[in-house]
Amino acid sequence: MNAGDSILRLADVTRPIEFDLSRPLEVEVGCGKGRFLTARAKANPDCDFLGIERMLERVRLFDGKCRREGIANAKVLRLEALYTFHYLLPAHHARRVYVFFPDPWPKRKHQSHRLFGPLFLNALWKRLEVGGRVEFATDHREYFEAVRACFAADARFEEVEPMPRPPEVWTEFETMFREQGLPIHAAAWKSLPADDSPLAPLVIPESAEPREGVVRRSGASSKSGVQ
Ligand SMILES: C[S@@+](CC[C@H](N)C(=O)[O-])C[C@H]1O[C@@H](n2cnc3c(N)ncnc32)[C@H](O)[C@@H]1O
């Protein structure tokens, strides 16, 4: 990877991304402006880092940070995370996956849009190296318990101690929530050896399509955050 342009541009979104498999890889889902991942990339020059973030403005801010700070081992991909995990990452290569403060979709009728569920766990296990870790944090107690229940129901993962996260690596949302005095819930899991069958084609029911913000499907003055 070279410093300069950290935005990963795919010529074909149906072809898996090529990585240097001789170097470890860490991936952050919904990396926002990249505060956490760029700090980790600076501290670990022998590892490659990929942020996945669908909001263009945040991708640009991530890129700006890498340019200013000369970070060459971090890239950001503007794409949907479940799709990226399912189709574009190499099998069993990521040593860590980070998901910090994912959208909690607190209303019951919107919960099908949450990232964590059996589809994501399948793709996550396939992309993590055996023994690789997923680190998760949220301010939302109910989502936290739902995610733990999801992992507890999957024998391919074992809960482990979450990594220490000192203030230098807090994400933008973590910094904001801590300033507001909100409780932060963190957990981590490691992947275990298991039967390694191919992933079935990804079929997402319309009710569970990934969304950003409130999308009103009827009415002329709808405000859609989908980009
Ligand atoms: C609540 S913010 C948290 C951002 C960052 N992790 C932090 O803690 O500061 C959630 C982020 O995930 C991104 N995001 C949500 N769903 C996504 C998806 N399915 N694929 C890629 N990015 C997603 C959003 O655009 C947003 O930047």
The ligand as a MOL file (V3000), in Angstrom:
LIG
                    3D

  0  0  0     0  0            999 V3000
M  V30 BEGIN CTAB
M  V30 COUNTS 27 29 0 0 0
M  V30 BEGIN ATOM
M  V30 1 C -23.0840 5.1950 14.6500 0
M  V30 2 S -21.8200 5.3860 13.4640 0 CHG=1
M  V30 3 C -20.3340 4.8910 14.3300 0
M  V30 4 C -19.0850 5.2890 13.5840 0
M  V30 5 C -17.7780 4.8350 14.2510 0
M  V30 6 N -17.7310 3.3870 14.3470 0
M  V30 7 C -17.6430 5.4390 15.6000 0
M  V30 8 O -17.7750 4.6980 16.5940 0
M  V30 9 O -17.3850 6.6600 15.6770 0 CHG=-1
M  V30 10 C -22.1120 3.9870 12.4240 0
M  V30 11 C -21.2930 4.0740 11.1560 0
M  V30 12 O -21.4350 2.8720 10.4200 0
M  V30 13 C -21.7080 3.1940 9.0730 0
M  V30 14 N -22.5160 2.0730 8.5850 0
M  V30 15 C -23.7100 1.6950 9.0810 0
M  V30 16 N -24.1500 0.6150 8.4460 0
M  V30 17 C -23.2000 0.2970 7.5300 0
M  V30 18 C -23.0970 -0.7300 6.5700 0
M  V30 19 N -24.0560 -1.6560 6.4470 0
M  V30 20 N -22.0010 -0.7660 5.7850 0
M  V30 21 C -21.0170 0.1780 5.9220 0
M  V30 22 N -21.0780 1.1780 6.8200 0
M  V30 23 C -22.1570 1.2330 7.6120 0
M  V30 24 C -22.4440 4.5060 9.1190 0
M  V30 25 O -22.3200 5.2180 7.9050 0
M  V30 26 C -21.7360 5.2040 10.2590 0
M  V30 27 O -20.6120 5.9340 9.8470 0
M  V30 END ATOM
M  V30 BEGIN BOND
M  V30 1 1 1 2
M  V30 2 1 2 3
M  V30 3 1 2 10
M  V30 4 1 3 4
M  V30 5 1 4 5
M  V30 6 1 5 6
M  V30 7 1 5 7
M  V30 8 2 7 8
M  V30 9 1 7 9
M  V30 10 1 10 11
M  V30 11 1 11 12
M  V30 12 1 11 26
M  V30 13 1 12 13
M  V30 14 1 13 14
M  V30 15 1 13 24
M  V30 16 1 14 15
M  V30 17 1 14 23
M  V30 18 2 15 16
M  V30 19 1 16 17
M  V30 20 1 17 18
M  V30 21 2 17 23
M  V30 22 1 18 19
M  V30 23 2 18 20
M  V30 24 1 20 21
M  V30 25 2 21 22
M  V30 26 1 22 23
M  V30 27 1 24 25
M  V30 28 1 24 26
M  V30 29 1 26 27
M  V30 END BOND
M  V30 END CTAB
M  END
